[in-house]
Amino acid sequence: MDSSKADRRHILITGLHRSGTTWVGRTISQNENVELVYEPFNPDFIRYNFTYKFDYWFEHTPTSARKKKIEKVFDQYIPKNFVEYPVKICRESGFSYKTPLIFLKYLFLNHKMPRYLLKDPIALLSAGWLYERYDLQVICMIRKPLSFAGSLKVLNWDFDFSNFLEQEKLMKTQLEPFKEEMVQVYHHGDFIDRIALLWNVLNFMILQYRQAYPEWMFVRQEDVAMKPTEQFRKIFQYLNLPYDECIKQYIRKFTSRKNPVEADSSSYQPRDSKKTLDTWRERLTIEEAERISAATEKIYNQLY
C-alpha cells in the first residue's frame, strides 16, 4: 500500500471489552494527528457530534433494520476525503454566514485533517462493515477467558443475551450456532455461564474476521502487557505512525512496575502491566476458573 494513503486512513480499535482497547487507543492518540472517538456503538453514551443511539449492545449493522440510518450517520461522521472533512466541520459548528469561510479554511488546510480513531469494542460485530465501507485500519484485541471473566466479575459487568437474541437476522446468520445455548443461558444460566458464553461468541466472530481479513492486526492483550514497548512499536509501525521518545515515555509511565496492580475504578489509569496478567487468580474461585476453562476450551485453542 502507498504509505501516503496509509498515513491518512482512519483507525478502528475493537475486540473484546476489557482487553486493552482503551489502553491501546489512548496510547495511539498521543500522536497529535490522531483524534480519539470513544465508543460510538455504546448505547449508554450520547456525544454532542454523534447523537445516534443504538438499540442493542453489539448491534450488527449489516442485518439491522436501521442499516440505512446508521450508514447515513457514519457517512457524516467519518470523512472519507478532504472535501468531506470541511463539510463535517461546518455541520458540527452550525451553519451561519461564516460557513463558506470555515469551509474554505479547512479545505485549504486539508493536511490538518486528523485520523479518527474509533475506540470501540462494542462495534466488534460491525467491524467488518466499518472496515469495508470506510477503509479503516483495524486493530482487534484479544484476551484470555479467565482474565476477561475476572475483570468483568470485579466490576460486576453482566450481560443480557436478549441483545443478541432480539437481533433475529443476526441469529439466523452469523450467530446461529449459538442460539440454543444462548436461550438456555438466558433463562437458566448464572454469571459464569453468561460470561463464558459471551467470550465464546465474541471470539467466534474474531476467528471469522481473522480468516476474512488477514490484513487486520490481531493483538493479544497478554503480549502487550508483557512487552509493552516492543508491542506498541509493532502497532505504530502497522499504522504508519512515528514511534518517538515521547510515546515511549508515555508507555513506560502507564505500564511501570511502580504502578498499582489493581485500578480503583473502571477508568483508564496507570497499572503494572505485567502483574495484571494474574489478577484473575484473586477474583475467581477455583471452581469458577475450572468452569470457564472447560466452557471456552474449543475456541481458546484456536486463538492461543
DAQUIVEN-V629102 format. One record per residue. N is the residue number from 1. RES is the residue in one small letter. OMEGA is omega as a letter, one per 30 degrees, with the letter a starting at -180 (none if undefined). D_CENTER is the distance of its C-alpha to the mean C-alpha in Angstrom with 2 decimals. Layout:
N_RES_OMEGA_D_CENTER, N_RES_OMEGA_D_CENTER
This chain:
1_m_l_23.94, 2_d_a_25.65, 3_s_l_24.23, 4_s_l_24.89, 5_k_l_22.68, 6_a_a_19.80, 7_d_a_20.26, 8_r_a_19.68, 9_r_l_16.68, 10_h_a_13.63, 11_i_l_10.25, 12_l_l_6.76, 13_i_a_4.21, 14_t_a_2.20, 15_g_l_4.96, 16_l_l_6.97, 17_h_a_6.95, 18_r_l_9.51, 19_s_l_8.77, 20_g_l_8.71, 21_t_l_5.36, 22_t_l_7.82, 23_w_a_10.57, 24_v_l_9.51, 25_g_l_8.51, 26_r_a_11.79, 27_t_l_13.72, 28_i_a_13.10, 29_s_l_13.94, 30_q_l_17.23, 31_n_a_18.41, 32_e_a_20.49, 33_n_a_19.52, 34_v_a_15.74, 35_e_a_14.86, 36_l_l_11.75, 37_v_a_10.65, 38_y_l_9.24, 39_e_l_7.58, 40_p_a_10.20, 41_f_a_9.72, 42_n_a_10.57, 43_p_a_14.31, 44_d_a_15.45, 45_f_l_14.95, 46_i_a_17.22, 47_r_a_17.25, 48_y_a_20.49, 49_n_l_19.40, 50_f_a_17.09, 51_t_a_19.18, 52_y_l_18.01, 53_k_a_17.31, 54_f_a_15.84, 55_d_a_18.14, 56_y_l_15.91, 57_w_a_12.85, 58_f_l_10.87, 59_e_a_13.34, 60_h_a_14.23, 61_t_a_15.37, 62_p_a_17.82, 63_t_a_19.85, 64_s_l_19.56, 65_a_a_22.96, 66_r_a_21.60, 67_k_a_20.06, 68_k_l_22.46, 69_k_l_21.65, 70_i_l_17.87, 71_e_a_18.72, 72_k_a_21.16, 73_v_a_18.85, 74_f_l_16.20, 75_d_l_19.19, 76_q_a_20.41, 77_y_a_17.21, 78_i_a_16.21, 79_p_a_19.51, 80_k_a_20.29, 81_n_a_23.36, 82_f_l_25.62, 83_v_l_27.40, 84_e_a_24.47, 85_y_l_23.30, 86_p_l_26.59, 87_v_l_26.65, 88_k_l_23.32, 89_i_l_24.82, 90_c_a_28.02, 91_r_a_26.44, 92_e_l_24.47, 93_s_a_27.60, 94_g_a_29.82, 95_f_l_32.50, 96_s_l_35.83, 97_y_l_38.72, 98_k_a_36.64, 99_t_l_34.01, 100_p_l_35.81, 101_l_l_36.02, 102_i_l_32.36, 103_f_a_31.51, 104_l_l_33.86, 105_k_a_32.66, 106_y_l_29.03, 107_l_a_30.25, 108_f_l_32.42, 109_l_a_29.84, 110_n_l_27.30, 111_h_l_26.63, 112_k_a_25.02, 113_m_a_22.23, 114_p_l_18.95, 115_r_l_15.99, 116_y_l_13.30, 117_l_l_9.90, 118_l_l_7.34, 119_k_a_4.86, 120_d_l_3.32, 121_p_a_2.99, 122_i_l_6.38, 123_a_a_6.38, 124_l_a_6.52, 125_l_l_10.27, 126_s_a_10.60, 127_a_l_8.79, 128_g_l_12.37, 129_w_l_13.89, 130_l_a_11.87, 131_y_a_12.70, 132_e_a_16.26, 133_r_a_17.03, 134_y_l_15.80, 135_d_a_16.09, 136_l_l_12.81, 137_q_a_12.21, 138_v_l_9.21, 139_i_a_8.00, 140_c_a_6.93, 141_m_a_7.27, 142_i_l_10.20, 143_r_a_12.38, 144_k_a_15.94, 145_p_a_16.92, 146_l_l_19.35, 147_s_l_17.11, 148_f_a_14.44, 149_a_l_17.41, 150_g_l_19.04, 151_s_l_16.22, 152_l_a_16.08, 153_k_a_19.86, 154_v_l_20.53, 155_l_a_18.51, 156_n_l_20.06, 157_w_l_16.89, 158_d_l_18.31, 159_f_l_17.17, 160_d_a_19.36, 161_f_l_19.55, 162_s_l_21.21, 163_n_l_17.79, 164_f_a_18.00, 165_l_a_21.79, 166_e_l_22.40, 167_q_a_20.45, 168_e_a_23.58, 169_k_l_22.89, 170_l_a_19.61, 171_m_l_21.70, 172_k_a_24.43, 173_t_a_22.32, 174_q_a_19.12, 175_l_a_19.48, 176_e_l_23.29, 177_p_a_23.78, 178_f_a_22.30, 179_k_a_24.19, 180_e_a_27.18, 181_e_l_25.34, 182_m_l_23.05, 183_v_l_26.25, 184_q_a_27.93, 185_v_a_25.25, 186_y_a_24.85, 187_h_a_28.61, 188_h_a_29.60, 189_g_l_26.79, 190_d_a_26.08, 191_f_a_23.00, 192_i_l_22.93, 193_d_a_23.37, 194_r_a_20.48, 195_i_l_17.96, 196_a_l_19.25, 197_l_l_19.04, 198_l_l_15.50, 199_w_l_14.55, 200_n_a_16.75, 201_v_a_15.46, 202_l_l_11.75, 203_n_l_13.00, 204_f_l_15.65, 205_m_l_13.24, 206_i_l_11.72, 207_l_l_15.43, 208_q_l_16.19, 209_y_a_13.71, 210_r_l_15.16, 211_q_a_18.53, 212_a_a_17.95, 213_y_a_16.04, 214_p_l_17.44, 215_e_l_16.79, 216_w_l_13.03, 217_m_l_12.43, 218_f_a_11.62, 219_v_l_11.60, 220_r_a_13.03, 221_q_a_12.40, 222_e_l_16.17, 223_d_l_17.08, 224_v_a_15.43, 225_a_a_17.08, 226_m_a_20.37, 227_k_a_20.65, 228_p_a_18.34, 229_t_l_20.53, 230_e_a_20.99, 231_q_l_17.41, 232_f_l_16.29, 233_r_l_19.30, 234_k_l_18.00, 235_i_l_14.59, 236_f_l_16.61, 237_q_l_19.07, 238_y_a_16.66, 239_l_a_15.64, 240_n_l_19.34, 241_l_l_19.03, 242_p_a_21.89, 243_y_a_21.55, 244_d_a_24.28, 245_e_l_25.91, 246_c_l_24.22, 247_i_a_20.77, 248_k_l_22.36, 249_q_l_23.97, 250_y_l_20.80, 251_i_l_19.25, 252_r_l_22.53, 253_k_a_22.71, 254_f_a_19.43, 255_t_a_20.05, 256_s_l_23.85, 257_r_l_25.90, 258_k_a_27.52, 259_n_l_24.51, 260_p_l_24.45, 261_v_a_22.84, 262_e_l_21.86, 263_a_a_20.17, 264_d_l_22.21, 265_s_l_19.36, 266_s_a_15.64, 267_s_a_15.34, 268_y_l_14.40, 269_q_a_17.65, 270_p_l_19.46, 271_r_l_19.76, 272_d_a_21.86, 273_s_a_19.09, 274_k_a_21.48, 275_k_l_22.87, 276_t_a_19.62, 277_l_a_19.70, 278_d_a_22.69, 279_t_a_21.99, 280_w_a_21.61, 281_r_l_25.33, 282_e_a_26.26, 283_r_a_24.02, 284_l_l_24.88, 285_t_l_28.43, 286_i_a_29.81, 287_e_l_30.12, 288_e_l_26.52, 289_a_l_25.32, 290_e_l_27.75, 291_r_a_26.67, 292_i_a_22.96, 293_s_a_23.93, 294_a_a_26.30, 295_a_a_24.00, 296_t_a_21.14, 297_e_a_23.51, 298_k_a_23.51, 299_i_l_19.83, 300_y_a_19.58, 301_n_l_22.42, 302_q_a_20.67, 303_l_a_17.77, 304_y_none_19.84
